[in-house]
């Protein structure tokens, strides 16, 4: 009789966790940078409108 090798599937949840963590880091960097630009533009608008 021939042997049939049965391989267990590797878990996919570690890859899902890695993708979510990388996505969260990219999201944080993008919006943190975006907020910094907004604060600078608000300061510029306030200084020009006070004459």
Secondary structure, DSSP 8 states (H G I E B T S, - for coil): -----------SHHHHHHHHHHHHHHHHHHHHHHHHHHHHHHHHHHHHTT-
